[in-house]
Amino acid sequence: MGIKVCFTAPDGGEVRAEGAEGARLLEVAQTAGLPLEGTCEGQMACSTCHVVVAPDWFARLQPASDDEEDMLDLAAGVMRTSRLACQIVLTPALDGLAVRVPGEARDMQRR
């Protein structure tokens, strides 16, 4: 049985997906066809997998590292509950996780 995730796509539509325990949210989103680029392939060297976590789920996540916070500073449309999808690892405690995929992505590392 997989970990269920509910994504709100940039167009406002809802996309439900499942990922295995230990999978990264970025991989689950990409498999579901959501527009999360993940330019750095999960190496936390870009901000193209920025998502906004629903407030009631945000506190259940492991805290963001300083490096992740630095990358989020470069993302478009960052909010208080923003995270990088490549840094969210699915666990049973996250079953039902709700996140929104922003309509805009920006990778300030690329020129």
Sequence and secondary structure as in RCSB ss.txt:
>XXXX:A:sequence
MGIKVCFTAPDGGEVRAEGAEGARLLEVAQTAGLPLEGTCEGQMACSTCHVVVAPDWFARLQPASDDEEDMLDLA
AGVMRTSRLACQIVLTPALDGLAVRVPGEARDMQRR
>XXXX:A:secstr
  EEEEEE TTS EEEEEE TT BHHHHHHHTT     TTTTSSS  TTEEEE HHHHTTS    HHHHHHHTTS
TT  TTEEEGGG B  GGGTTEEEE  S    TT  
